Amino acid sequence: MSMVKRPADMRMTLKTARELCKLNQSVAAERIGVSVDTLRNYEKGKCYPDIPTLRQIEKTYGVRYDQLIFLPLDFG
């Protein structure tokens, strides 16, 4: 997977990271190794990935975990 050029300190939501890689939820979920429903819940902040899944997200999206923003359900 080629990484999208972005500033090294840029932070983004999980959905934004996926969209920057031009992946839909189905393809991204398959590459990460989770169901589409699980990925959707991660993106909505209903639940959070464990460490092995975070490593797959990093690999799939070409980002570090500390660049990702996980928002709580009651944000805003």
N, C-alpha and C positions, 0 to 999 in steps of 0.2 A: 504494500500500500504506500503510495507516495504521500508525503506529508504536505499539508497546505502551509504556505508561508504565512507566519503571523508572529507578532512580537513574543519573545520568550516569556515575558511576564504577563501576557494577556490572560485574563480569567474569563471563563465562559460557562454557560450551563451545559448540561449533558446534551440537550437537544441541539444547541448551537454547534457543539463539537461534531455531532452526527451530521448536521446539515452542511457544515463546512467540508466534510468528506464526501458530500453528495450521495449519502446513503439513505435509503428509506428505513423505516423501523424493522421491517421484515428481514432485509439483508443484514442490517447491523446486528439484530438479535441473533441471527444464525452465526455470524462471525464471532460474536462475543460468547455464544454458547448458552443463551437464555431464551425463554419464550418471548414472543412479541408483547404479551401482557406484562411480563416482568420488566422488560425494558421501558414500556410505557409508564409503569409505576415508578421506576427510577427517575424518569424524566419529570414526572409530576410531583416527586418528593413524597410519595406515599410509602415508600420503603427505600432502603439503601443497599448497594451492592457490598458483598463481602470482599476480603482482600484478593483472593484468586480472581474474582470477577472484575475487580478494579484493574488488575494487571492486564486482563484481556481487553478492557475498555481502553487502557493506555495504548496497547499495541494496535488495536483496531482504528482508533481515532488519531493516533500519533501525538498524544498529549500526556502530560504528567498529571497524576491525581491532584496535585496541589494547584493546578490550573482550573480544575472543575469546581463549579459552584453548585452545591446541593441546597435547594431552597426548601424550608419547611412548608407544610400545607397551609398554614395561616399567615404566610408572608404577605405583607401589603394590605 
